[in-house]
């Protein structure tokens, strides 16, 4: 999973002259040019004028041109239009989308070491998107580099097959970037490398099929990644009786999988502590939903809705990837804990069923309404554990808990391909969702802010003396009012976090992230399934680590 060599050439005021310089000779085998203005493209690449003269649509789409009179890197040129960047609804994803497509096209052309230039670049482009007034395109260079790295990424199962079949993969050996902006190249490369390695860990876990990344195999992969990492403490819980005792709601979900040893559950705990505790401003706790396959359980997914449910582990995958980024950046301002609930929601004779009442770790009696609402079940006891740790902590810094999950179909209906963040009172006071929104916006991992309201708590209230909270109704989330919000209400009560609101003695922040829309691309090629994105690794990094 080695990254290509990255080089950033700064203070290049004359791009045309730079492309003809001797320092590129022999290092790069092609050029990628990004532009929003065709005139700027022709100024940087005069050889493109003949194409423009012959074709009125030249520069409207990505294409490869050959400048026969040029040599080296400027001989093969990938022309990559950005489209509009200054309209009301534009954002930095113009660079992300163009760079991903340009990277794919360059690799198909056999270009493995491109030099990347910007014929023009956004200057102080503020379209008013962010809460803190940031320049919308301030990270366009980082976004472009990350998108090019993404274009050459292949998940672990593909890499393994290539090794077995001895077929080479199309990858970049190195990438060079020319910019007139004042940047600290070494720091920028370190930041980008950390983010990209985190994304690759997330995709390696989230992308493969449910057998390649079963709970047991996810743990084996994580042990390879973190086993010798001096900055991250990793603990694995595999004993079934311990899981039943400590995480009873998750144990109920995984009951039907216990008949198949290779599908047995695993819980993984991570811990990172700042090297300078005097600088810690926040204690962060993340719970990741890692349902390696979701059949729906006894309320089985039918009519083709089970397809793609190997991706129901992408919440846990993102949390694991985030910890890889944490390890590489080693931030001083945060302590971070995390838990991954790695289970398979199988169907069988020992499936948990609707109408069961299961007592959570918090001692809350949970009435099961739908076994396909398993995500909130597998995360709630970990959420309770971290609540207990936050209460017992001697740290004077505030504590904030997060659930990260591909949780509801309603998230897709409500916001399509965007991640969703919603806060309890203490998290709202500290602007958690707004921070994630702003960071995701400028780094091309966008989020929408939803709201956590009284209805989301009221709807899960008990209707009889046999239960304390109701897990779900008997309808799909897409057919339920506030279908992506009320699960947060359930988790709040079932974990005991409802006793730690703004009015309480020890308030604790709780932010729920539903990434059902952003964890995968919204479309696939033909009848295949979409590629995974590693969202929200980038947004979380920008919000809490940078």
Secondary structure, 3 states (H helix, E strand, C coil): CCCCEEEEEECCCCHHHHHCCHHHCCCCCEEEEEECCHHHHHHHCHHHHHHHHHCCCCCCCCEEEECCCCCHHHCEEEEEECCCCCCCCCCCHHHHHHHHHHHHHHHHCCCCCEEEEECCCCCCCCCCCCCCCCCCCCCHHHHHHHHHHHHCCCCHHHHHHHHHHCCCCCCCCEEEEEECCCCCHHHHHHHHHHHHHHHHHHHHHHHCCCCCCCHHHHHHHHHHHHCCCCCCEEEEECCHHHHHHHCHHHHHHHHHHHHCHHHCCEEEEEEECCCCHHHCCEEEEEEEEEEEEECCCCCCCCCCCCCCHHHCCHHHHHHHHHHHHHHHHCCCCEEEEEEEEEEEECCCCCCCCCCCEEECCCCCEEECCCCCCHHHHHHHHHHHHHHHHHHHCCCCCEEEEEEEECCCHHHHHHHCCCEEEEECHHHHHCCHHHHHHHHHHHCCCCEEECCCCHHHHHCCECCCCCCCEECCCCCCHHHCCCCCCHHHHHHHHHHCHHHCCCCCCCCCEEEEEECCCCCECCCCCCCCCCCECCCCHHHHHHHHCC
